[in-house]
Every structure is written in structure tokens, then in C-alpha cells.
Amino acid sequence: MTSDTVSATDIEARDSGHSSRRMSMATVGKALLLYPIFLGLSVIILFPLVWMFYSSFKSNADIFADVFALPNSLYLDNYKQVFQLAGLGSFFRSSMIVSLVSVVGLLALSTTAAYAFAFMEFRGKTFLFLLFLLGLMVPPQALIISGYGWMTVLGILDTYWALIFTYFGWSAFGILVLRDAFEAVPREISDSAKVDGAGHWARFWYIVLPLARPSTATVAIFLFMWIWNDFLYPLVYLQSEERYTLPLGIMFLNGQYAPEWGLQMAGLTVATAVPLTVYYFLQKQFVRGLMAGALKG
Amino acid sequence: MSSNQMTTIVPEQQTPSPGSGTPDRTAGRRDGHRKRELVAFLGPALGFYVAFMMVPLLGTFLISFTDWPGFSLDQIDWVGLDNFRELADDGVFWSAFRHNIFLLLGAIVLNTGLALVLALALDQHLRGSSFFRGVFLMPTVISLVVVALVFGLGLSPSLGFINPAFEAVGLGRFAGEWLGDPDRVLPMILLLDTWSSFGLYMFLLIARLIAIPKELREAAAIDGAGELRTIWYVILPLLRSTLTMVMLLIAINSLKMFELVYVMTSGGPNHASEVIATWGYFQGFTATRVGYGSATLVVLLVLTFILATIYVRKFRMQDDL
């Protein structure tokens, strides 16, 4: 596991080491072959997003007049409308509440459980660990029908709690990543604290957790992105429009304001802005989490 | 109950547990304290896991053996394997199943191919490589709903950007219906799925390439092997196990196909893009056949578990246990 937790940094290091190298003939040949591929693919990836962004500043008439044209003035009515009429602010608020509460709770649940797996001995440890491992493989799509019934039985259907508690059930990812990080804490450090009379709580809070801060940040960012973008559970568990999260909200706008592309583009831009900002500033942590997530799940 | 017995289950690779062998640990009072501590550390996570993961998981299996319409609990009747028998004769289910297989195989070919070529290309460390890597990974942070809606508008035959784009590059004869054409809708969904996910697999391969010692490449170069021969004879064999892993991950993720189809086509036109997850959703929520819908989703679970078991046995057993 350690190999992929360091690799994101390694990748950066390798690049900077090579970039200043003198261009040889072979390099020129490679460049001529590879840059067109890189550029072409970048256009395919970036264009739809850039199009979404600049179309959000065009009136409907302008969009339908020329789908490619850049906006000729900074037209902000789409944003005004999508917040005032279509309630985008409320979707945004719901997403923030659900994502933040879920991530904070998940961090509390998975750091403590990871500590137990890393530092405590108990009967059935392997069995419980395998049980959590199983949870990583379950496709959420397969749980929606019985999940809906279960939320009804619990009386929390159409509340934020239905989402938050469901996400609390997905602690396995954090447990697996953090257990590895905790086990990497040098034994001399945790043992010396034990000799000094520190109990599990003290060792957890003052020694292990601070030392594993980078991994904890990675887990937090990855979970935040995943929950922020999740569409499936809001779709099934939320019914009242005022509780819709952003992914559900923008789909609702798509149905409600079908002919108003500009307004939809504004909503889509807002929904994408948060994860893209996080990605831009915390790319390294996100990539680490993504790779760990892929390998774990 | 004693801690000494516990240690027998502990994996060998672990360093000895802190303080194992301290005599006072077996004292009854401390034992009770240790148990309470364990419950405090592990209990909450386990509780939510069981209540909100295991219960729905087992629920899916149990409900699939009933004819529950989904309203009041006293309408539940045990019907054994009836739902599965009906599934075997359900033409839409089988076409959804075939679509899943098509998407799965297509995703393996496209994603692996693209990820491998790009990983090797970025490994040449041309100027700007890290910028392009960042771009290729960007779609993985964008919600599938956003992908579905943006492309849904862009693929609109009369108003979107796709047909004008084809005409602009002289390929106007390909312009036409995309999501409304039963022959084109599924390949298009495959392409969008690839668009949103290849970056992750590319990254997994890059991480493996980084770990290949420089000496190996240098040795190959000294032996007179050209760049392509080095890739073919030195690099690719070393990537084999990572490639297998990537393909399994692609397959497992492909079975989760739901959002793109649900948002863009709801399985249409005329079930041409139906997949198992959307068909199960339709049965459970729209047709209120909760038992039958659950049986459909059980198929998804079983397929995933088969692939996941292969994955775990191959790649994770040594790692974690």
C-alpha cells in the first residue's frame, strides 16, 4: 500500500527532474507524435466544460443563434434566475450540510475504527476486517430498493439523516487507508507513550492522529468529493424539493426549465465549481485518495 | 477471552502488538476495561456499517424472494424463486444484461487502451506532461449527472454542439440523432463513460511505471534496444499484473452503470440503452414491483461479487491479511 501512497509525489518529482533536459532529435520526433494526441484529447475533455461555463453567460437567444460563439457581454441573468427562481441556493446549502456532516462523522468513525484495527488485539479481528472489505465491493446501485424500504421503516425517508446515516455506513474506505497509515507510525513512538502511562485515547488523539494527518486529509477530501457528487442516494431518499442536493437539483432544473439552456448551464457550472476548485488546490491529496480508493474498492 | 488467544488470529506480517506479553493484561478488571475501550473505538463504525450497509444488502436478497409491491409490510408473501424464473423470461432484462456486457467489454478495451497509451506517452516526460496529466484526470472529479446533462444538451441533434462540430471538420455525414438513435445510443454512453473514467486507470498505470527501476531501461538501451523494443520487451511485461488489475477494476466499475443512462435516456429509446441497474430501479420505483426489482439487482450483486472475489484473491489477500 505504501507504494501508491507515495507515488503521487514521486510523479511530480520525476517530471521536474526531466523537464530541463536538452531536446535531442529523438525527443523532437516524440514531441511531434505525442503532442497532437495530448492536445486533441485535451480539447475533447475541456471543450464540454468550457462550453458549459461560457454558455452560462449567454442568453438563450444567443445560445441558440450560435452554439459555439463566446458571450459578447457578461450576461448574469442566468445566475440571478437560477438562484432566485429555481432555488439553486437551497440545493447548494443541502449539499454543503450533507457533505460536511457526513465527512466529519465519517472521519470520526473511520479514524477510531482504524485505530482499533491497527493497535488493538481482539477475537474475530480478521473476520471483522473482511466484513468491512466486503462493503467496499457492494455496488450502491444494488441497495437502493431495500434501502428505500429501510429508510421508510426507520422513519427518516426524505430527511438529510437518511443520506448522512447511509454515508456513515461507508466507513470501510477510510478504515482501510487509515489503518495502513496508522500502522506506519513508528512503534517506538506509540510504545514509549504507552510506557509513559498514556491510554488508548491519549495515544490515539495526541500521537497517532497528528502523525497520520496527511492520510486523514486525503480520506477527507476524497470522501467529500464522492458525497458531493453522489446522485443515486439523493435521488432515492429525498422527495421534497427544498432538500434536494445539487446533483439532484440540477437534474430537476433540467426537467423544469428544459428550454432554458442558459439557466441550466449556470446551475451546472455552480455544481461543478466546488469539486473543480478542490481538485485544483488539493490535487495531490485527491489523487492519492483516488488511487487508494481504486485499489481498495 | 484472553488476549493471548487473540494473537493467533493476527496476521504474521504485523509487528508484535504493543505491550503483548505484559502479565497484568489478563487481569479481569483490565479485561473489562479493554473491552469497553474496544467497543468505544470500533462500535460506532461497525454499528453504522451493519445498520446502513449490511441490512440493505441482506434486505435486497430477502426481498427478491417475495412479491412485495412496496407499500404496507403485511402485503409481503414469500414466493421462493418465482421472481428469478420470471427474470429468465424477461426480454428487457436480457437485453439490459447484454448491454451491461457490451459496456463492460467496451470499457475494458477503450479504457485500458487509452490509459496504457497515455501512461506510456506521459512517461516520456515531454514538457507539459504534468499539465496534460492534470487535464486527463479532471473528469474524475465531475459528477456523472453533470457529465450526463452537459453532454445531453451538447448531443441534442438540432441545438447541440456535436453535429455542427462534425460538419465543421467535414464529417457532416455522421451528423444526426445520437441519444435518440437505438444503434448509436449505447456506443455513445460507452464513450461518455470512458471520458469520465480513463484518467483514473491512466494514473494507476503511471504509478506502476514510476516504480520501474531506471537501471532496467538503461540496461535495455545499452543492449541497443530502441524505445519501442524497450517498451515491448521490458516495460509491458512488468505492467502485466497492473494491467490485469486495471481491467478487473474497469469491469467492476462498469457494472455500476446507472447515472449516465438514467439521466440521459432513462433506458430508451425503447430500452435500447437499458442496463440492469436502471431496469431494477424502474421495476422497484416506477412499476412498484419491489420484489421483482430486487431480484434484478441481485443479479448485479452476484456479477459484482464474482469479479470482486477474483480481484481480492489476486491482488489484495497478501496485502491486507
Interface residues (C-beta under 8 A of the other chain):
Chain A: M1 S3 D4 S7 A8 D10 I11 E12 R14 D15 H18 S19 R21 A26 T27 K30 A31 L34 Y35 I37 F38 L41 S42 I44 I45 L46 F47 P48 L49 W51 M52 I63 F64 V67 F68 A108 L109 S110 T112 A113 Y115 A116 F117 F119 M120 E121 F122 R123 G124 K125 T126 L128 F129 L130 L131 F132 L133 G135 M137 V138 P139 P140 Q141 A142 L143 I144 I145 S146 G147 Y148 G149 W150 F165 T166 F168 G169 W170 S171 A172 I175 L176 E183 R187 S190 D191 K194 G199 H200 W201 F204 M225 W228 N229 D230 F231 L232 L235 V236 L246 P247 L248 I250 M251 N254 W261 Q264 M265 L268 A271 T272 P275 L276 V278 Y279 Q283 F286 V287 L290 M291 A294 L295
Chain B: M1 S3 Q5 M6 T7 I9 V10 P11 Q14 T15 S17 P18 G19 S20 R34 E37 L38 A40 F41 L42 P44 A45 L46 F48 Y49 A51 F52 M53 M54 V55 P56 L57 G59 T60 L62 I63 G70 V117 L118 A121 Q124 H125 L126 R127 G128 S129 S130 F132 R133 G134 V135 F136 L137 M138 P139 T140 V141 I142 S143 L144 V145 V146 L149 V150 F151 G152 L153 G154 L159 G160 F161 P164 W195 L200 Y201 F203 L204 I206 A207 I210 A211 E227 M245 L249 I252 L255 K256 F258 E259 Y262 V263 A277 G280 Y281 G284 F285 V290 G293 S294 L297 V298 L300 L301 T304 F305 A308 V312 F315 R316 D319 D320 L321
